[in-house]
């Protein structure tokens, strides 16, 4: 997708808009996705989401020559469905494993997801290079997007093979979607640890959003490369995340607050270092360190929510957090693309990294941000 938009437009701002289109559904639809996830069997939601994402992914390379706007619309459609998939995926974990295994399960889930990224980024870049050489750039994009679409089918088949009890909750008579959504918001707002973790974790998506279009320009302009160099950057992030997930999987319980703060600091240092180096190997090393830090931010936060949230609220709480995170990504991605065009890729990365480090240092002064997250789980929220 980055190769498609950047080669068509030559603009980091336009590339940033493409990434915004992938994040915008979380902002628009995310607040209410959790209500549906909590009302429906989560396994069925996951399968339906996978199957619904296949057609728009297949269509993207065919409409690109006619209108870049249509590409944005299809990206929005794909990720509108993903809005349901993400909270359902996290909310179904307590139906599969015991509470003491939440952190291990979330860590291994992150390892699995990012291991496929390690393979997926080079496969995507390799398909573009190989079939672009054999046929044309347009044909290579069609093949790459077709391969991507079929992975959703494989995912649906794997999820179908799972055997678990139903995870659906029937809404009480007279309960509106807005009221059920408000219950999730009130729970997060009134739970000190969940609220503190949600707010400090927002720093990660802000930095991630700003750096996403910048790394496109970094691959093409700073490293004097293209699709292959960009795929290696994506793989480096995933390798770091996998290593972070494997490290966390060895720990049943962690001090959530300090792990998250340390992970954010690592991310800030990595982005800053990327702004200072201009050759491929050092860049990949520091970017992998940033991926390790991102695992330290995201995995303990998911475990904390699962530990402290009643099961019937999990979908709503996760969708609220996802909405907040992607709202941050939407705005920071656009700003990152604009800053890269205006001031240069490396200068923008430097500012992004230094800003994150300063923000983390200030957030760490707040006691609830540093809290361990091992306190007793809240009693289930009461309803009439």
VOTOR-570496 format. One line per field, with one value per atom (N, C-alpha, C): x, y, z negated; residue number from 0. Coordinates in steps of 0.1 Angstrom, whole numbers, plus 5000, padded with zeros to 4 digits. Last residue first. Example, Ala and Ser with C-alpha at 12.3 -4.5 7.8 and 13.67 -1.06 7.14 Angstrom:
BEGIN
u	5128|5137|5129|5132|5123|5132
v	4978|4989|5000|4943|4955|4967
w	4929|4929|4921|4922|4922|4922
resi	1|1|1|0|0|0
% end
This chain:
BEGIN
u	4711|4698|4693|4745|4734|4721|4778|4764|4755|4809|4800|4786|4826|4818|4810|4853|4841|4834|4887|4874|4863|4914|4905|4892|4940|4928|4919|4970|4960|4948|4990|4988|4977|4999|4988|4984|5020|5023|5012|5023|5017|5019|5031|5041|5036|5007|5013|5024|5002|4993|4999|5022|5022|5014|5039|5025|5025|5063|5062|5049|5060|5065|5065|5053|5043|5047|5079|5069|5058|5091|5097|5087|5073|5074|5080|5079|5066|5066|5106|5103|5089|5104|5112|5108|5087|5082|5090|5104|5092|5086|5124|5128|5115|5110|5116|5119|5101|5092|5098|5126|5116|5106|5137|5144|5134|5118|5120|5127|5122|5109|5110|5148|5145|5132|5145|5153|5150|5127|5124|5132|5118|5127|5125|5099|5112|5122|5077|5081|5095|5074|5075|5081|5074|5084|5086|5051|5064|5075|5031|5033|5047|5034|5036|5039|5028|5041|5044|5001|5012|5026|4990|4989|4999|4996|5001|5000|4983|4998|5003|4956|4961|4976|4955|4950|4956|4966|4973|4968|4946|4959|4967|4926|4924|4937|4937|4937|4933|4934|4948|4947|4907|4915|4929|4898|4894|4903|4910|4915|4910|4896|4910|4915|4870|4873|4888|4875|4871|4873|4880|4890|4887|4855|4867|4878|4838|4836|4849|4848|4847|4846|4845|4858|4858|4823|4826|4839|4819|4809|4811|4841|4841|4831|4855|4845|4844|4890|4877|4868|4915|4907|4893|4928|4928|4918|4925|4918|4918|4941|4926|4919|4966|4960|4945|4970|4969|4962|4973|4962|4959|4996|4984|4972|5016|5012|4999|5016|5012|5008|5024|5011|5007|5051|5040|5026|5067|5066|5055|5064|5058|5057|5078|5064|5057|5105|5098|5083|5109|5110|5102|5108|5098|5097|5131|5118|5107|5150|5149|5135|5145|5142|5141|5156|5142|5137|5183|5176|5161|5187|5190|5182|5181|5173|5175|5202|5188|5179|5225|5223|5208|5219|5220|5218|5216|5205|5207|5223|5226|5217|5219|5215|5219|5209|5217|5211|5191|5206|5214|5166|5168|5182|5170|5168|5169|5173|5185|5183|5146|5156|5168|5134|5130|5140|5147|5149|5145|5139|5153|5155|5111|5116|5130|5111|5106|5111|5122|5129|5124|5100|5114|5122|5081|5079|5092|5092|5090|5088|5092|5104|5103|5064|5072|5085|5057|5052|5060|5071|5074|5069|5059|5073|5077|5032|5035|5050|5034|5028|5033|5054|5051|5047|5040|5050|5045|5036|5032|5043|5048|5034|5028|5072|5068|5053|5078|5084|5080|5067|5060|5066|5085|5074|5066|5102|5107|5096|5085|5091|5096|5080|5069|5074|5105|5099|5088|5108|5117|5112|5087|5087|5096|5095|5083|5082|5118|5120|5107|5105|5115|5117|5090|5083|5093|5109|5100|5094|5120|5128|5120|5099|5104|5112|5098|5087|5091|5124|5120|5109|5121|5130|5128|5102|5098|5108|5119|5107|5102|5136|5141|5130|5118|5126|5131|5108|5099|5107|5137|5123|5115|5165|5159|5145|5180|5181|5176|5176|5183|5185|5162|5174|5183|5141|5150|5163|5128|5130|5141|5129|5133|5136|5119|5132|5137|5093|5103|5117|5084|5083|5093|5088|5096|5095|5068|5082|5091|5044|5048|5062|5051|5047|5049|5056|5067|5064|5031|5039|5051|5021|5014|5023|5040|5038|5032|5035|5048|5047|5008|5011|5025|5010|5003|5006|5024|5030|5023|5008|5020|5026|4987|4985|4997|4996|4999|4996|4986|5001|5004|4958|4963|4978|4957|4951|4957|4968|4975|4970|4949|4963|4970|4926|4926|4940|4933|4930|4931|4938|4948|4946|4912|4924|4935|4882|4892|4906|4865|4865|4875|4869|4870|4872|4862|4875|4878|4834|4843|4858|4824|4824|4833|4827|4834|4835|4810|4824|4832|4786|4790|4805|4782|4785|4790|4775|4788|4792|4749|4759|4773|4737|4738|4749|4739|4746|4748|4722|4736|4744|4699|4703|4718|4678|4691|4695|4653|4653|4667|4665|4654|4655|4700|4687|4677|4717|4714|4700|4735|4722|4719|4767|4759|4746|4787|4778|4770|4805|4809|4799|4801|4796|4801|4832|4818|4814|4852|4850|4835|4873|4861|4860|4885|4885|4872|4882|4886|4886|4877|4866|4869|4903|4894|4882|4912|4919|4910|4896|4895|4901|4903|4889|4888|4930|4927|4913|4926|4934|4930|4914|4907|4913|4935|4923|4914|4952|4956|4944|4941|4939|4944|4950|4935|4933|4977|4973|4958|4976|4982|4977|4965|4957|4963|4986|4973|4964|5005|5008|4995|4993|4997|4999|4990|4978|4981|5017|5008|4995|5026|5032|5023|5012|5009|5014|5024|5010|5006|5051|5048|5033|5053|5052|5049|5071|5059|5059|5095|5090|5079|5098|5108|5103|5075|5077|5088|5079|5069|5069|5100|5101|5091|5091|5104|5104|5067|5068|5080|5076|5066|5066|5093|5098|5089|5075|5085|5091|5060|5054|5064|5080|5072|5066|5089|5098|5091|5063|5070|5080|5058|5049|5056|5077|5076|5069|5072|5085|5086|5044|5049|5063|5044|5039|5042|5055|5063|5058|5034|5046|5056|5016|5012|5024|5031|5025|5022|5037|5048|5043|5011|5019|5030|5005|4997|5004|5024|5025|5017|5013|5027|5029|4988|4989|5003|4997|4988|4989|5011|5018|5010|4990|5002|5010|4971|4968|4980|4975|4981|4979|4959|4973|4981|4933|4938|4953|4934|4931|4938|4920|4931|4927|4896|4905|4915|4882|4874|4883|4901|4897|4888|4903|4914|4909|4883|4881|4891|4892|4882|4879|4910|4915|4905|4892|4904|4909|4874|4869|4881|4889|4884|4880|4895|4905|4900|4871|4880|4889|4859|4852|4862|4878|4874|4867|4879|4889|4886|4859|4856|4866|4873|4860|4856|4893|4896|4884|4881|4888|4890|4871|4862|4869|4895|4885|4876|4905|4912|4903|4885|4886|4894|4890|4877|4877|4916|4913|4900|4910|4919|4917|4895|4888|4897|4914|4904|4897|4929|4935|4925|4915|4914|4920|4926|4914|4913|4946|4949|4938|4933|4943|4946|4916|4910|4921|4932|4925|4919|4943|4952|4945|4918|4926|4935|4903|4900|4909|4912|4914|4912|4902|4917|4920|4874|4880|4895|4871|4868|4875|4881|4888|4884|4867|4879|4885|4848|4844|4855|4863|4857|4853|4870|4880|4874|4845|4854|4864|4835|4828|4837|4853|4853|4846|4848|4862|4861|4821|4825|4839|4823|4816|4819|4837|4843|4836|4819|4831|4838|4785|4796|4809|4775|4776|4786|4777|4764|4764|4804|4799|4785|4805|4814|4808|4787|4784|4792|4802|4789|4785|4826|4826|4812|4818|4821|4821|4815|4803|4806|4840|4833|4821|4847|4853|4845|4839|4831|4835|4858|4844|4835|4883|4878|4863|4885|4885|4880|4885|4873|4873|4911|4899|4887|4932|4930|4917|4933|4933|4930|4935|4923|4922|4961|4949|4936|4975|4975|4964|4968|4965|4965|4980|4965|4960|5007|5001|4986|5008|5010|5005|5004|4994|4996|5028|5015|5004|5048|5046|5033|5044|5042|5040|5043|5056|5055|5021|5020|5033|5028|5018|5018|5046|5050|5040|5029|5041|5046|5009|5005|5018|5024|5014|5011|5039|5046|5036|5019|5028|5035|5008|5000|5009
v	4973|4971|4957|4963|4969|4966|4966|4963|4970|4951|4963|4959|4928|4931|4943|4942|4934|4938|4944|4950|4940|4925|4928|4934|4939|4930|4934|4948|4950|4940|4949|4936|4937|4973|4966|4953|4989|4976|4969|5024|5013|5000|5046|5037|5025|5060|5055|5045|5067|5057|5052|5088|5074|5064|5106|5103|5089|5107|5114|5111|5097|5088|5094|5119|5110|5101|5130|5138|5128|5110|5114|5122|5110|5098|5102|5135|5132|5120|5132|5142|5139|5111|5109|5119|5123|5112|5110|5144|5147|5136|5129|5137|5141|5117|5109|5117|5139|5129|5122|5152|5159|5149|5131|5136|5143|5129|5118|5122|5155|5152|5140|5151|5162|5159|5130|5128|5139|5142|5130|5129|5177|5166|5154|5196|5198|5187|5190|5204|5205|5162|5170|5184|5156|5151|5158|5170|5175|5169|5155|5169|5174|5130|5132|5146|5138|5132|5134|5147|5156|5151|5122|5134|5144|5108|5103|5115|5122|5122|5117|5116|5130|5131|5088|5096|5109|5081|5077|5086|5090|5096|5093|5073|5087|5095|5049|5052|5067|5051|5049|5053|5054|5064|5063|5029|5041|5053|5011|5011|5024|5017|5020|5020|5009|5023|5026|4982|4990|5005|4973|4972|4981|4979|4986|4985|4963|4977|4984|4937|4942|4957|4935|4935|4940|4933|4946|4947|4907|4913|4927|4904|4897|4904|4932|4922|4916|4939|4943|4931|4933|4942|4945|4915|4913|4921|4928|4915|4912|4951|4953|4939|4939|4947|4948|4928|4919|4926|4952|4942|4933|4962|4969|4961|4943|4944|4952|4949|4936|4937|4976|4971|4958|4981|4990|4983|4961|4964|4973|4963|4951|4954|4987|4987|4975|4979|4988|4988|4963|4957|4966|4984|4973|4966|4998|5004|4994|4979|4983|4989|4980|4968|4970|5005|5003|4991|5000|5009|5008|4981|4978|4987|4996|4984|4980|5015|5019|5007|5000|5007|5011|4991|4982|4989|5015|5005|4997|5049|5037|5025|5071|5072|5060|5083|5074|5074|5100|5104|5095|5090|5104|5108|5068|5066|5079|5079|5073|5072|5086|5096|5091|5061|5070|5081|5050|5044|5053|5066|5066|5060|5060|5074|5074|5033|5037|5051|5034|5027|5032|5048|5054|5048|5028|5041|5048|5009|5006|5019|5021|5018|5015|5023|5036|5033|4996|5005|5017|4987|4981|4990|5003|5005|4999|4993|5007|5009|4965|4970|4985|4943|4956|4964|4911|4922|4934|4876|4889|4899|4856|4855|4869|4857|4863|4863|4849|4841|4846|4868|4855|4846|4888|4890|4877|4877|4880|4881|4875|4863|4865|4903|4893|4881|4911|4917|4908|4897|4895|4900|4908|4894|4891|4934|4932|4917|4931|4936|4933|4921|4913|4918|4943|4931|4922|4962|4965|4952|4947|4950|4954|4947|4934|4937|4974|4968|4955|4976|4984|4978|4959|4955|4963|4973|4960|4956|4994|4997|4984|4981|4987|4990|4973|4963|4969|4998|4988|4978|5017|5017|5006|5038|5025|5026|5057|5056|5043|5062|5050|5048|5087|5086|5074|5080|5092|5091|5055|5060|5070|5052|5041|5046|5077|5072|5061|5077|5086|5082|5057|5055|5064|5068|5057|5053|5088|5092|5080|5074|5080|5084|5066|5057|5062|5085|5079|5070|5093|5103|5096|5068|5075|5085|5064|5054|5061|5085|5084|5075|5079|5092|5091|5053|5055|5068|5060|5051|5053|5077|5083|5074|5060|5069|5075|5050|5042|5050|5069|5069|5061|5062|5076|5076|5035|5039|5053|5036|5029|5033|5052|5057|5050|5036|5049|5054|5013|5012|5025|5024|5018|5017|5036|5044|5037|5036|5027|5033|5055|5053|5043|5053|5066|5064|5026|5031|5044|5027|5018|5023|5046|5049|5040|5033|5045|5048|5011|5009|5021|5025|5016|5014|5036|5045|5037|5014|5020|5029|5010|5000|5005|5034|5031|5021|5032|5043|5040|5010|5009|5020|5005|5011|5009|4983|4988|4993|4971|4986|4992|4941|4948|4963|4934|4935|4944|4915|4928|4928|4886|4892|4905|4879|4883|4890|4852|4863|4866|4832|4843|4855|4796|4809|4820|4777|4780|4794|4766|4772|4774|4755|4750|4756|4765|4766|4761|4765|4752|4753|4791|4782|4769|4801|4805|4795|4789|4786|4789|4801|4787|4783|4828|4824|4809|4827|4831|4826|4821|4811|4814|4845|4832|4821|4863|4864|4851|4855|4853|4854|4865|4851|4847|4891|4888|4874|4888|4894|4890|4879|4870|4875|4902|4889|4880|4920|4923|4910|4908|4910|4912|4909|4896|4897|4936|4928|4914|4944|4949|4940|4932|4928|4932|4946|4932|4927|4971|4970|4955|4966|4970|4968|4935|4950|4953|4909|4914|4930|4904|4895|4901|4926|4923|4914|4924|4937|4935|4900|4901|4914|4908|4896|4898|4931|4931|4920|4922|4934|4934|4900|4898|4910|4913|4903|4901|4928|4934|4926|4906|4917|4924|4892|4885|4896|4911|4906|4899|4912|4924|4920|4885|4892|4904|4877|4870|4879|4896|4894|4886|4892|4904|4903|4868|4868|4881|4877|4867|4867|4893|4899|4890|4873|4883|4890|4857|4851|4862|4876|4870|4864|4882|4893|4887|4857|4862|4873|4856|4847|4851|4877|4878|4869|4867|4879|4881|4843|4842|4855|4855|4846|4845|4870|4877|4868|4849|4860|4867|4829|4828|4839|4834|4835|4833|4830|4843|4844|4805|4809|4823|4808|4805|4810|4813|4803|4799|4835|4823|4811|4855|4849|4837|4860|4854|4848|4876|4862|4854|4902|4899|4884|4903|4904|4900|4899|4891|4891|4920|4906|4897|4943|4940|4926|4936|4938|4936|4933|4922|4924|4958|4947|4936|4971|4977|4967|4957|4954|4960|4970|4956|4952|4993|4994|4980|4984|4987|4990|4982|4970|4972|5008|4997|4985|5023|5026|5014|5012|5011|5013|5021|5007|5004|5049|5044|5029|5051|5055|5049|5043|5035|5038|5064|5051|5041|5083|5085|5072|5077|5074|5076|5062|5072|5068|5044|5053|5065|5029|5036|5047|5016|5026|5035|4996|5009|5020|4974|4976|4990|4972|4975|4978|4968|4980|4982|4944|4955|4966|4927|4923|4935|4942|4941|4936|4939|4952|4951|4909|4916|4930|4903|4898|4906|4911|4919|4915|4892|4905|4913|4871|4869|4882|4883|4879|4877|4888|4899|4895|4862|4871|4883|4853|4847|4856|4871|4870|4864|4866|4879|4879|4839|4842|4856|4844|4836|4838|4859|4866|4858|4863|4853|4858|4896|4885|4875|4916|4911|4898|4925|4919|4913|4935|4923|4917|4956|4945|4932|4972|4968|4956|4977|4968|4964|4996|4982|4972|5021|5013|4998|5034|5035|5025|5029|5022|5023|5045|5034|5027|5067|5069|5058|5057|5069|5071|5034|5033|5045|5045|5038|5036|5058|5066|5057|5041|5043|5050|5041|5028|5030|5068|5061|5047|5074|5079|5071|5062|5056|5061|5081|5066|5059|5103|5103|5089|5097|5098|5097|5099|5086|5086|5126|5117|5103|5134|5139|5129|5124|5118|5122|5119|5128|5120|5105|5111|5120|5091|5106|5112|5065|5072|5087|5058|5058|5065|5060|5068|5069|5040|5055|5064|5016|5020|5035|5015|5015|5021|5012|5024|5026|4988|5000|5013
w	4638|4633|4638|4630|4639|4634|4619|4617|4627|4629|4629|4627|4608|4620|4619|4589|4590|4602|4600|4596|4597|4587|4598|4593|4567|4569|4580|4585|4574|4577|4603|4597|4586|4614|4621|4615|4604|4609|4617|4614|4606|4612|4628|4624|4617|4630|4643|4639|4604|4610|4623|4600|4593|4600|4624|4619|4613|4637|4624|4617|4662|4651|4638|4677|4673|4662|4682|4674|4669|4697|4685|4676|4719|4710|4697|4731|4726|4716|4738|4728|4722|4757|4745|4734|4777|4769|4757|4786|4779|4771|4797|4786|4778|4819|4809|4796|4834|4829|4818|4841|4833|4826|4857|4845|4835|4878|4869|4856|4890|4884|4874|4899|4889|4882|4918|4906|4895|4938|4930|4917|4939|4942|4933|4936|4929|4933|4953|4950|4945|4955|4967|4964|4927|4936|4949|4919|4914|4922|4933|4936|4931|4920|4934|4938|4893|4896|4911|4895|4891|4895|4902|4911|4908|4878|4891|4902|4858|4858|4872|4864|4864|4865|4863|4874|4875|4837|4850|4862|4820|4819|4832|4829|4830|4830|4821|4835|4838|4793|4799|4814|4790|4786|4792|4801|4807|4803|4783|4797|4804|4760|4760|4775|4769|4764|4765|4773|4784|4781|4746|4757|4769|4735|4730|4740|4749|4749|4745|4744|4758|4758|4716|4722|4736|4701|4705|4714|4692|4701|4705|4675|4689|4698|4659|4660|4674|4658|4664|4663|4649|4641|4646|4667|4652|4645|4691|4689|4675|4686|4689|4686|4683|4672|4674|4709|4697|4686|4723|4726|4715|4712|4711|4713|4718|4704|4703|4748|4742|4727|4753|4757|4749|4743|4741|4743|4751|4737|4734|4779|4772|4757|4783|4785|4779|4777|4768|4770|4800|4787|4777|4819|4819|4806|4813|4811|4811|4820|4806|4803|4848|4841|4826|4853|4855|4848|4848|4839|4841|4870|4856|4846|4893|4889|4875|4892|4891|4887|4895|4882|4881|4923|4911|4898|4939|4938|4925|4929|4936|4931|4914|4928|4936|4881|4890|4904|4868|4869|4878|4868|4874|4875|4853|4867|4875|4827|4834|4849|4823|4823|4831|4823|4834|4835|4800|4813|4825|4779|4783|4797|4780|4782|4786|4774|4786|4790|4748|4758|4772|4735|4736|4747|4737|4744|4745|4720|4735|4743|4696|4701|4716|4692|4693|4699|4691|4702|4703|4669|4681|4693|4649|4652|4665|4650|4651|4656|4645|4658|4660|4635|4630|4643|4644|4645|4639|4644|4639|4640|4659|4656|4652|4683|4671|4669|4708|4697|4684|4725|4723|4712|4726|4717|4715|4746|4732|4722|4767|4762|4748|4772|4768|4762|4779|4767|4762|4803|4792|4778|4817|4814|4802|4820|4812|4808|4836|4822|4814|4858|4851|4837|4865|4861|4854|4873|4862|4856|4894|4882|4871|4913|4907|4894|4919|4913|4906|4931|4919|4912|4953|4942|4929|4968|4962|4951|4975|4966|4960|4992|4979|4970|5012|5004|4991|5022|5016|5007|5018|5022|5015|5014|5018|5023|5000|5015|5020|4974|4977|4992|4977|4969|4972|4996|4998|4990|4991|5005|5006|4963|4972|4986|4954|4950|4959|4964|4970|4966|4947|4961|4968|4922|4926|4941|4922|4923|4926|4919|4932|4934|4891|4902|4916|4872|4878|4890|4863|4869|4877|4852|4863|4870|4831|4842|4854|4814|4821|4833|4808|4814|4821|4797|4810|4816|4773|4783|4796|4758|4763|4774|4749|4760|4766|4725|4737|4750|4707|4710|4722|4708|4712|4715|4700|4713|4718|4674|4685|4699|4661|4662|4674|4664|4670|4672|4650|4664|4671|4624|4631|4646|4617|4617|4626|4631|4627|4628|4642|4628|4622|4670|4663|4648|4675|4677|4669|4668|4662|4663|4686|4671|4664|4710|4708|4693|4707|4709|4706|4704|4693|4694|4729|4717|4705|4744|4747|4735|4733|4731|4734|4742|4727|4725|4769|4763|4748|4774|4777|4770|4746|4759|4761|4731|4731|4745|4731|4729|4729|4718|4724|4721|4721|4713|4720|4745|4739|4732|4739|4744|4737|4750|4739|4745|4762|4765|4752|4764|4756|4758|4762|4767|4758|4758|4755|4760|4786|4773|4770|4808|4802|4788|4840|4826|4820|4867|4861|4846|4873|4874|4867|4873|4862|4862|4897|4884|4873|4916|4914|4901|4913|4910|4908|4922|4908|4904|4949|4940|4925|4957|4958|4949|4953|4945|4945|4973|4959|4949|4996|4993|4979|4997|4994|4990|5002|4990|4987|5029|5018|5004|5040|5040|5030|5036|5029|5029|5053|5039|5031|5078|5072|5057|5082|5082|5075|5082|5072|5071|5105|5092|5081|5125|5123|5109|5122|5120|5117|5129|5116|5112|5149|5147|5133|5151|5158|5158|5138|5148|5157|5121|5131|5142|5107|5114|5124|5095|5106|5113|5077|5087|5098|5063|5071|5081|5051|5060|5068|5037|5048|5057|5018|5028|5040|5003|5011|5022|4993|5000|5009|4980|4990|4999|4960|4971|4983|4946|4952|4963|4937|4947|4953|4919|4932|4942|4899|4903|4917|4896|4902|4907|4883|4897|4904|4860|4868|4882|4850|4856|4863|4843|4852|4858|4825|4837|4847|4805|4812|4825|4796|4802|4810|4785|4796|4804|4765|4776|4788|4749|4754|4766|4743|4750|4756|4728|4740|4749|4707|4716|4729|4695|4700|4710|4688|4697|4703|4670|4682|4692|4648|4646|4659|4660|4657|4655|4686|4673|4670|4720|4710|4696|4734|4738|4728|4725|4728|4732|4725|4712|4714|4754|4747|4733|4765|4765|4757|4766|4756|4755|4787|4773|4763|4808|4807|4793|4805|4804|4801|4811|4797|4795|4839|4829|4815|4855|4853|4841|4857|4849|4845|4873|4860|4851|4896|4886|4873|4910|4906|4895|4915|4908|4903|4931|4917|4908|4956|4950|4935|4959|4958|4951|4961|4951|4948|4985|4972|4960|5002|5000|4987|5001|4997|4994|5011|4997|4992|5037|5028|5014|5045|5044|5035|5047|5037|5034|5068|5055|5044|5096|5086|5073|5116|5119|5109|5106|5118|5121|5084|5081|5094|5088|5088|5087|5086|5099|5100|5060|5072|5085|5045|5044|5056|5046|5055|5055|5026|5039|5049|5004|5006|5020|5007|5009|5010|5003|5016|5017|4976|4988|5000|4954|4958|4971|4948|4953|4958|4936|4949|4956|4911|4920|4934|4899|4903|4913|4895|4904|4909|4875|4888|4899|4854|4860|4874|4848|4852|4859|4839|4851|4857|4815|4825|4839|4800|4805|4816|4804|4802|4808|4794|4803|4799|4775|4778|4786|4776|4763|4765|4802|4798|4786|4800|4809|4805|4783|4779|4787|4797|4785|4781|4816|4820|4809|4808|4806|4811|4812|4799|4797|4840|4828|4815|4860|4857|4844|4861|4865|4859|4854|4848|4850|4869|4855|4848|4895|4891|4875|4897|4895|4890|4905|4890|4888|4932|4925|4911|4937|4942|4935|4928|4921|4924|4948|4935|4926|4968|4970|4957|4958|4959|4961|4961|4947|4947|4988|4982|4968|4991|4996|4990|4977|4972|4978|4993|4980|4974|5028|5017|5004|5051|5048|5036|5063|5059|5056|5069|5077|5075|5050|5064|5073|5027|5028|5042|5032|5030|5033|5034|5044|5043|5011|5024|5035|4992|4992|5005|5000|5000|5000
resi	383|383|383|382|382|382|381|381|381|380|380|380|379|379|379|378|378|378|377|377|377|376|376|376|375|375|375|374|374|374|373|373|373|372|372|372|371|371|371|370|370|370|369|369|369|368|368|368|367|367|367|366|366|366|365|365|365|364|364|364|363|363|363|362|362|362|361|361|361|360|360|360|359|359|359|358|358|358|357|357|357|356|356|356|355|355|355|354|354|354|353|353|353|352|352|352|351|351|351|350|350|350|349|349|349|348|348|348|347|347|347|346|346|346|345|345|345|344|344|344|343|343|343|342|342|342|341|341|341|340|340|340|339|339|339|338|338|338|337|337|337|336|336|336|335|335|335|334|334|334|333|333|333|332|332|332|331|331|331|330|330|330|329|329|329|328|328|328|327|327|327|326|326|326|325|325|325|324|324|324|323|323|323|322|322|322|321|321|321|320|320|320|319|319|319|318|318|318|317|317|317|316|316|316|315|315|315|314|314|314|313|313|313|312|312|312|311|311|311|310|310|310|309|309|309|308|308|308|307|307|307|306|306|306|305|305|305|304|304|304|303|303|303|302|302|302|301|301|301|300|300|300|299|299|299|298|298|298|297|297|297|296|296|296|295|295|295|294|294|294|293|293|293|292|292|292|291|291|291|290|290|290|289|289|289|288|288|288|287|287|287|286|286|286|285|285|285|284|284|284|283|283|283|282|282|282|281|281|281|280|280|280|279|279|279|278|278|278|277|277|277|276|276|276|275|275|275|274|274|274|273|273|273|272|272|272|271|271|271|270|270|270|269|269|269|268|268|268|267|267|267|266|266|266|265|265|265|264|264|264|263|263|263|262|262|262|261|261|261|260|260|260|259|259|259|258|258|258|257|257|257|256|256|256|255|255|255|254|254|254|253|253|253|252|252|252|251|251|251|250|250|250|249|249|249|248|248|248|247|247|247|246|246|246|245|245|245|244|244|244|243|243|243|242|242|242|241|241|241|240|240|240|239|239|239|238|238|238|237|237|237|236|236|236|235|235|235|234|234|234|233|233|233|232|232|232|231|231|231|230|230|230|229|229|229|228|228|228|227|227|227|226|226|226|225|225|225|224|224|224|223|223|223|222|222|222|221|221|221|220|220|220|219|219|219|218|218|218|217|217|217|216|216|216|215|215|215|214|214|214|213|213|213|212|212|212|211|211|211|210|210|210|209|209|209|208|208|208|207|207|207|206|206|206|205|205|205|204|204|204|203|203|203|202|202|202|201|201|201|200|200|200|199|199|199|198|198|198|197|197|197|196|196|196|195|195|195|194|194|194|193|193|193|192|192|192|191|191|191|190|190|190|189|189|189|188|188|188|187|187|187|186|186|186|185|185|185|184|184|184|183|183|183|182|182|182|181|181|181|180|180|180|179|179|179|178|178|178|177|177|177|176|176|176|175|175|175|174|174|174|173|173|173|172|172|172|171|171|171|170|170|170|169|169|169|168|168|168|167|167|167|166|166|166|165|165|165|164|164|164|163|163|163|162|162|162|161|161|161|160|160|160|159|159|159|158|158|158|157|157|157|156|156|156|155|155|155|154|154|154|153|153|153|152|152|152|151|151|151|150|150|150|149|149|149|148|148|148|147|147|147|146|146|146|145|145|145|144|144|144|143|143|143|142|142|142|141|141|141|140|140|140|139|139|139|138|138|138|137|137|137|136|136|136|135|135|135|134|134|134|133|133|133|132|132|132|131|131|131|130|130|130|129|129|129|128|128|128|127|127|127|126|126|126|125|125|125|124|124|124|123|123|123|122|122|122|121|121|121|120|120|120|119|119|119|118|118|118|117|117|117|116|116|116|115|115|115|114|114|114|113|113|113|112|112|112|111|111|111|110|110|110|109|109|109|108|108|108|107|107|107|106|106|106|105|105|105|104|104|104|103|103|103|102|102|102|101|101|101|100|100|100|99|99|99|98|98|98|97|97|97|96|96|96|95|95|95|94|94|94|93|93|93|92|92|92|91|91|91|90|90|90|89|89|89|88|88|88|87|87|87|86|86|86|85|85|85|84|84|84|83|83|83|82|82|82|81|81|81|80|80|80|79|79|79|78|78|78|77|77|77|76|76|76|75|75|75|74|74|74|73|73|73|72|72|72|71|71|71|70|70|70|69|69|69|68|68|68|67|67|67|66|66|66|65|65|65|64|64|64|63|63|63|62|62|62|61|61|61|60|60|60|59|59|59|58|58|58|57|57|57|56|56|56|55|55|55|54|54|54|53|53|53|52|52|52|51|51|51|50|50|50|49|49|49|48|48|48|47|47|47|46|46|46|45|45|45|44|44|44|43|43|43|42|42|42|41|41|41|40|40|40|39|39|39|38|38|38|37|37|37|36|36|36|35|35|35|34|34|34|33|33|33|32|32|32|31|31|31|30|30|30|29|29|29|28|28|28|27|27|27|26|26|26|25|25|25|24|24|24|23|23|23|22|22|22|21|21|21|20|20|20|19|19|19|18|18|18|17|17|17|16|16|16|15|15|15|14|14|14|13|13|13|12|12|12|11|11|11|10|10|10|9|9|9|8|8|8|7|7|7|6|6|6|5|5|5|4|4|4|3|3|3|2|2|2|1|1|1|0|0|0
% end
